[in-house]
Amino acid sequence: MANLGHRRRSSSVAPLPVPPSPQHTNLPVPRHHRDSQISLSSSAPSVGSLLMAGVNLDARRLSQPNISLSQLTTTLTIEFDGGTHVIVRPNRVIRGKVVLDAVEPMNVSRIKIKFRAEETATVKVEEGGGEGKGEWIHQVITTFFTTEFRLFGAENCAYSQCAWEELGPGHYEFPFALKFPNINYPPSMEEPPGFGIRYIWTAQAEGPALQSGLKSREYITPYRPIIISTTDKEWNYKTTLVRDKKQALAEVRCKVNKQSYCPDEPFSMQLNIAMLHSDAKISGISFQFRKHHEGKMLVQQGTAFREYVRNVIQGTVPITTGESGTISEPVQFDIPTRLVSPSFASRHTRIHYDVHFNITIELGHLFKTTHIAQFAIPVSIANLPHDQLLRITELTSVRSYRDSLECPIFFDSNLDEPPTPQGLPNEILGSLSAALRTPPNAEEPPSYFSLPSLPPQFEGRKERTERTVYLTRSAKGAFHAAELGDTVIIPGLFDEDW
């Protein structure tokens, strides 16, 4: 899945090359660096070159006011191919570059890029009794995976100290490429307040002698799983509208043309309402297409629950009253693309949708009263029509993140795809070891056939490991405590399943 406009060589099985030293704009390039894969910028002289030339920065800034503050500070940034419109999906290759703008010489052990996914659940609960009663903030951070890649510098070895190199002032670019596995993870979300799932990129230029060095800010890219809709199948929804949980007012029968929809598809249903009382009349019908963000977390008392409901679209239904007060009207609208992501559930969060109806009913003849009855029809949202099932490469092999240990992998940016074969380290070692243990002539292989470690071309393939961190602090003085709002506690319930 290489981007158009880039010509790269492909390779079946090849070891990942060690990235060479970088080139930059303002210093002479040594001969052994000229074939580096790190690109050479052709921009105007930076502030670093002015430093080397002995130019006074304050005088330069006064004479050329177009020099910004960022040009006077060493910065480390990440730029993605495609700009701000990058969306991470299963089986997709993401490309970009790490950009270092140094205004003064700096010692660097290595420059690396890191990609991780984490789910955060935060609730505010009231705990304790008597004088010790107070509000506390509980937080759970689950990291689904973390993967990183060395773009420049020395390898980090367990048996050796790490050397460092000096980079002069200038502009450096380090290209990278990442292949996301054919795995469905939860979609990016930021609701309800306190809950979120984020896919985060960071870059770091590590300093000498185990110093932290320079870090970039966190770059958050949206992630969308690939979920196909069900086959088109009509279904009927039935309910009874009641008043004060005692008096039945009307019978509702809805015929919905599909169970699952995708953005930009038309939603269509037939709404039939039969009144059960002669003095009852429907005066108005309105509806909202709603998105439910739900979050929950286990606490000491039970299960803490938060919900946020967003009205994505709303409208009204014209009323034409038939015989015996019955109403039969079509309800149609297009599923929007904005604010609509696939229905999904993770450990702490869940997204689901419905079409909510408000039925205004007038009761009585001489002295009229008004009653509003409500009901909701569940709707499932996917992002790929069912007829695309056989048209998307490897779609039927998509697995859930709960059933896979495969992790996103960085690879040589000059390649179109990561070196084959695909698979996890234990799977590769298992197949290779089995082949070596059973030679064709049933003879014992020589000792040098043993596999104490992975072959070099497979060293980048790591199994993902989830990591969970629990944090607790007092809500008093917390700057975002008010945003968390009140949490509903279901006492005695300790169930993580939705």
C-alpha positions in Angstrom: 0.0 0.0 0.0 2.7 2.5 -1.0 1.8 6.1 -1.6 1.6 7.2 -5.2 4.5 9.4 -6.4 7.2 7.5 -4.4 9.4 5.0 -6.1 10.9 2.5 -3.7 12.5 -0.8 -4.0 10.7 -3.9 -2.8 12.2 -6.8 -1.0 10.9 -10.2 0.1 13.2 -11.2 2.9 16.0 -8.8 3.8 17.6 -7.5 7.0 16.7 -4.0 8.1 19.6 -1.7 7.3 21.2 0.4 10.0 20.3 4.1 9.3 23.5 6.1 8.5 24.4 9.5 9.8 22.2 12.4 8.6 22.9 15.2 6.2 21.8 18.8 6.8 21.7 22.1 5.2 24.5 24.2 6.6 27.5 22.0 7.2 29.9 20.4 4.7 28.7 16.8 4.0 31.4 14.1 4.4 31.9 11.8 1.4 30.7 8.8 3.3 27.4 10.6 4.2 26.4 11.6 0.7 24.5 8.4 0.0 22.4 8.7 3.2 18.7 8.0 3.0 18.0 11.1 5.1 16.9 13.9 2.9 18.9 17.1 2.4 16.8 20.3 2.8 17.2 23.1 0.3 15.7 25.8 2.5 17.2 29.2 3.2 20.0 29.4 5.8 18.7 28.8 9.3 19.6 30.5 12.5 22.1 27.7 13.2 24.2 28.8 10.2 24.1 32.4 11.5 25.5 31.1 14.7 28.4 29.4 12.9 29.1 32.5 10.9 29.3 34.6 14.1 26.3 36.7 13.4 24.7 38.3 16.4 21.2 36.9 16.8 19.7 39.9 18.5 21.0 42.2 15.8 19.8 39.8 13.1 16.4 39.6 14.7 16.1 43.4 14.8 17.1 43.8 11.2 14.9 40.9 10.0 11.7 40.8 12.0 10.4 37.8 10.0 12.6 35.5 12.1 10.1 33.7 14.5 10.8 32.5 18.1 10.8 28.9 16.9 13.8 29.6 14.7 15.7 30.5 17.9 14.9 27.2 19.6 15.9 23.7 18.7 12.7 21.8 17.8 11.8 18.2 17.0 8.6 17.7 15.0 6.8 14.9 13.1 5.3 15.5 9.6 3.0 12.9 8.0 2.6 12.3 4.3 -0.9 13.6 3.7 -0.6 16.4 6.3 -3.4 16.7 8.8 -5.7 14.3 6.9 -3.9 11.1 8.0 -6.3 8.3 9.2 -4.9 5.1 10.6 -6.7 1.9 9.5 -6.0 -1.8 9.6 -3.5 -3.1 7.0 -2.4 0.5 6.1 1.1 2.0 5.7 1.7 5.4 7.3 4.7 7.4 6.1 6.2 10.6 7.3 9.4 12.2 8.6 10.9 13.4 11.9 12.3 16.9 11.5 15.1 18.2 13.7 15.9 22.0 13.5 19.0 22.5 15.6 20.2 26.1 16.3 23.3 25.0 18.2 25.5 21.9 18.3 24.0 19.0 20.2 25.1 15.5 21.3 22.7 12.8 20.3 22.9 9.1 21.2 19.9 8.2 18.9 16.8 9.6 17.4 13.7 7.4 17.5 10.0 7.6 16.8 7.4 5.9 19.0 3.7 5.0 18.3 1.3 3.8 21.0 -2.4 3.4 21.7 -4.0 3.9 25.0 -7.4 3.9 26.6 -8.1 6.2 29.6 -10.9 5.9 32.1 -11.3 8.7 34.7 -14.1 9.1 37.2 -14.8 11.3 40.3 -16.4 9.5 43.2 -17.3 10.3 46.7 -15.6 8.0 49.2 -15.0 7.6 52.9 -17.2 8.4 55.9 -17.4 10.9 58.7 -14.6 13.4 58.8 -12.7 11.4 56.1 -15.4 11.8 53.5 -14.4 13.5 50.3 -14.2 13.3 46.5 -11.5 11.3 44.8 -10.4 10.9 41.2 -9.6 7.4 40.0 -7.9 6.8 36.7 -7.0 3.7 34.7 -4.7 4.0 31.7 -4.4 0.9 29.5 -1.8 0.9 26.8 -2.8 -1.5 24.0 0.6 -1.5 22.3 3.9 0.5 22.1 6.3 0.3 19.2 9.4 2.3 18.4 12.0 2.6 15.7 15.6 4.0 15.7 16.0 6.5 12.9 19.6 7.6 13.7 22.4 6.8 16.2 23.8 3.8 17.9 22.0 0.6 18.8 21.0 0.1 22.4 22.8 -3.1 23.5 22.4 -4.8 26.9 26.1 -5.7 27.0 27.6 -2.3 25.9 27.5 1.3 26.7 26.0 3.6 24.1 28.1 6.1 22.1 26.9 9.5 20.9 27.6 11.8 18.0 27.6 15.6 17.7 25.1 17.2 15.2 25.8 20.7 14.1 23.3 23.4 13.7 21.0 22.8 10.7 17.9 21.1 9.4 17.6 17.3 9.5 14.9 15.0 8.1 14.5 11.3 9.1 11.9 9.5 7.0 9.9 6.6 8.6 7.2 4.1 7.6 4.9 2.1 9.7 2.6 -0.8 8.7 -0.5 -1.2 10.9 -1.5 -4.9 11.2 -4.7 -6.3 9.9 -6.3 -5.9 13.3 -9.4 -4.0 14.5 -8.8 -1.8 17.5 -11.4 0.5 19.1 -11.9 3.8 17.2 -10.6 7.0 18.4 -12.9 8.8 20.9 -12.9 11.5 23.4 -16.3 11.1 25.1 -17.8 10.9 27.7 -15.7 13.4 29.7 -12.9 11.5 31.4 -12.8 8.7 28.9 -10.9 8.5 25.7 -9.0 6.3 23.2 -6.0 7.9 21.5 -3.3 6.8 19.0 -0.2 8.8 19.8 3.1 9.5 18.0 6.1 11.0 19.7 9.8 11.5 18.6 12.8 11.8 20.9 16.4 12.7 20.4 18.2 11.0 23.3 21.1 12.8 24.8 24.5 11.4 25.8 25.1 9.2 28.8 21.4 8.2 29.4 20.2 11.8 29.3 16.6 12.2 28.2 17.4 14.8 25.5 14.8 16.5 23.3 11.2 15.3 22.9 8.5 16.3 20.5 5.0 17.0 21.5 2.4 14.3 21.2 0.7 13.9 17.8 -2.7 12.2 17.9 -4.0 10.7 14.7 -7.5 9.3 14.3 -8.0 5.6 14.0 -11.0 3.9 12.4 -11.5 0.1 12.3 -12.9 -1.5 9.2 -16.3 -2.9 9.9 -18.8 -4.0 7.2 -22.5 -3.7 7.5 -24.9 -6.6 7.6 -26.9 -7.8 4.6 -30.0 -5.7 3.8 -32.8 -7.2 5.9 -36.1 -5.6 6.9 -37.1 -5.8 10.5 -40.1 -4.6 12.6 -40.0 -2.7 15.8 -43.1 -2.7 18.1 -43.8 -0.9 21.3 -46.7 0.6 23.2 -46.9 4.2 24.3 -48.2 4.5 27.9 -49.0 7.3 30.3 -47.9 7.2 33.9 -46.9 3.5 33.4 -50.6 2.6 33.6 -52.7 3.9 30.7 -51.9 2.6 27.2 -52.3 5.4 24.6 -51.1 4.0 21.3 -49.5 1.0 19.5 -46.4 1.7 17.4 -45.2 -0.5 14.6 -42.1 0.5 12.6 -40.8 -1.2 9.5 -37.1 -0.5 9.0 -35.4 -1.4 5.8 -32.0 -2.3 7.2 -30.3 -3.2 10.5 -26.9 -1.6 9.8 -26.0 1.6 7.9 -22.9 3.4 6.7 -22.2 7.2 6.5 -23.8 8.8 3.5 -26.4 6.0 3.2 -30.2 6.9 3.4 -32.1 5.8 6.4 -35.6 4.8 5.6 -38.5 3.4 7.7 -42.3 3.4 7.8 -43.8 4.7 11.0 -47.3 3.4 11.9 -49.1 4.6 15.0 -52.6 3.4 16.0 -54.4 5.3 18.8 -56.2 3.3 21.5 -58.5 6.1 22.7 -61.0 8.2 20.8 -60.2 11.3 22.8 -56.4 11.0 22.1 -54.8 12.8 19.1 -51.2 13.1 17.9 -50.2 16.7 17.4 -46.5 16.4 16.7 -43.7 13.9 15.9 -40.0 14.8 16.1 -36.9 12.6 16.0 -33.2 12.7 16.7 -30.4 10.5 15.4 -28.3 10.1 18.5 -24.8 8.9 19.3 -24.3 7.4 22.8 -20.9 7.6 24.4 -20.7 5.4 27.5 -17.9 4.8 29.9 -17.6 2.7 32.9 -14.9 1.7 35.4 -14.8 -0.5 38.5 -14.3 1.3 41.8 -14.4 0.1 45.4 -18.2 0.6 45.8 -19.2 -1.0 42.5 -19.3 0.2 38.9 -18.9 3.9 38.1 -20.9 4.9 34.9 -20.8 8.0 32.7 -22.9 8.7 29.6 -22.9 11.5 27.0 -25.6 11.6 24.3 -25.0 13.7 21.2 -27.8 14.6 18.8 -26.2 14.2 15.4 -29.2 15.1 13.3 -32.8 16.0 14.1 -36.1 16.6 12.2 -39.8 16.4 12.3 -42.4 14.1 10.6 -45.4 15.6 8.8 -48.7 14.2 10.2 -51.6 13.0 8.1 -54.3 11.4 10.3 -56.1 8.5 8.7 -59.2 6.6 9.7 -59.7 5.8 13.4 -56.8 8.1 14.3 -54.1 6.0 12.7 -50.9 7.6 11.4 -48.7 6.1 8.7 -45.7 8.2 7.6 -42.3 7.6 6.1 -39.2 8.7 8.0 -36.1 9.4 5.8 -32.8 11.1 6.3 -29.1 10.6 5.2 -26.7 9.2 7.8 -24.1 12.0 8.1 -20.3 11.5 7.9 -19.4 14.1 10.5 -19.4 12.8 14.1 -20.3 9.3 13.0 -17.9 6.4 13.7 -18.5 2.6 13.8 -20.4 1.1 16.7 -17.8 -0.5 19.0 -17.2 -1.6 22.5 -13.9 -1.7 24.4 -13.0 -2.4 28.0 -14.1 0.9 29.4 -16.0 2.6 26.5 -18.9 1.9 24.2 -20.4 3.7 21.2 -23.9 2.9 19.9 -26.7 4.7 18.1 -30.4 5.0 17.9 -33.3 7.0 16.4 -35.2 8.6 19.2 -38.8 9.7 18.7 -40.9 12.2 20.7 -44.6 11.8 20.2 -46.8 14.7 21.4 -50.3 13.4 22.3 -53.3 15.6 23.2 -55.9 14.1 25.5 -59.5 15.1 26.2 -62.1 17.1 24.3 -63.1 20.1 26.5 -60.2 20.2 28.9 -57.2 19.1 26.9 -53.9 17.9 28.4 -50.7 17.2 26.6 -48.5 14.1 27.1 -45.1 13.4 25.4 -44.3 9.8 24.8 -40.9 8.5 23.8 -39.3 5.5 22.2 -36.0 4.7 20.5 -35.1 2.4 17.6 -31.6 0.9 17.8 -29.3 1.4 14.7 -26.0 -0.2 14.0 -23.3 1.8 12.2 -20.5 0.4 10.1 -18.1 2.1 7.7 -18.1 -0.3 4.8 -21.2 -1.6 2.8 -21.7 -5.3 2.8 -21.2 -5.6 -1.0 -17.5 -4.5 -0.5 -16.8 -7.7 1.4 -14.9 -9.4 -1.4 -13.4 -6.2 -2.9 -11.1 -5.1 0.0 -7.8 -7.0 0.2 -7.5 -9.3 3.2 -10.8 -7.9 4.7 -12.0 -11.4 5.7 -8.8 -12.0 7.7 -9.2 -8.9 9.9 -9.1 -10.0 13.6 -10.0 -8.3 16.9 -7.3 -6.9 19.0 -8.5 -9.1 21.9 -7.6 -12.2 19.9 -4.2 -11.1 18.5 -0.8 -10.1 19.8 0.4 -8.6 16.5 1.8 -5.1 16.9 2.3 -2.3 14.4 5.8 -2.4 12.9 8.2 0.3 11.7 10.3 -0.7 8.7 12.8 0.8 6.2 11.0 3.7 4.5 12.7 2.8 1.2 10.5 -0.3 1.0 6.9 -0.5 -0.1 6.0 -3.1 2.6 7.8 -4.6 5.5 10.0 -7.6 4.7 8.1 -10.9 4.5 7.1 -13.3 5.9 4.3 -12.0 8.1 3.8 -13.3 11.5 4.8 -13.1 15.1 8.3 -14.0 16.4 7.1 -17.1 18.3 5.2 -18.3 15.2 8.2 -17.8 12.9 10.6 -19.5 15.3 8.2 -22.3 15.8 7.9 -23.1 12.1 11.6 -22.7 11.5 12.5 -24.9 14.4 10.0 -27.6 13.4 11.5 -27.6 9.9 15.0 -28.0 11.2 14.1 -30.7 13.7 12.7 -32.9 10.9 15.3 -33.0 8.1 14.3 -34.9 4.9 16.7 -37.8 5.6 15.8 -38.0 9.3 19.3 -37.1 10.3 20.2 -34.9 13.2 21.1 -31.4 12.0 24.5 -29.9 13.0 24.6 -27.8 16.1 25.0 -24.5 14.2 21.4 -24.9 13.0 20.1 -24.0 16.5 18.1 -20.8 16.7 19.0 -18.9 19.9 17.5 -15.7 18.6 15.5 -14.3 15.8 17.0 -13.9 12.3 17.9 -10.2 11.7 15.0 -9.6 9.2 12.5 -10.6 11.9 13.9 -8.6 14.8 11.5 -5.7 14.3 8.5 -7.9 14.8 7.4 -7.7 18.4 4.4 -9.1 20.2 2.3 -6.5 21.8 1.9 -6.4 25.5 -0.9 -4.5 27.3 0.1 -2.4 30.3 -2.4 -1.0 32.8 -1.6 1.8 35.3 -4.0 2.7 38.2 -3.9 6.3 39.6 -5.8 7.8 42.5 -5.7 11.4 43.8 -7.8 13.8 45.7 -10.3 15.8 43.6 -9.7 18.9 45.8 -7.5 21.2 43.8 -7.5 19.1 40.6 -7.7 21.5 37.6 -10.1 19.2 35.6 -12.2 17.9 38.4 -15.2 20.0 37.4 -15.1 18.7 33.8 -15.6 15.1 35.1 -19.0 15.9 36.5 -21.1 13.6 38.6 -20.6 9.8 38.2 -23.4 7.3 38.6 -22.3 4.5 41.0 -24.0 1.1 40.7 -23.3 -0.4 44.1 -22.4 -4.0 44.3 -21.9 -4.5 40.5 -18.4 -5.6 39.5 -18.9 -6.7 35.9 -16.6 -5.5 33.1 -18.8 -6.9 30.3 -21.3 -4.6 28.6 
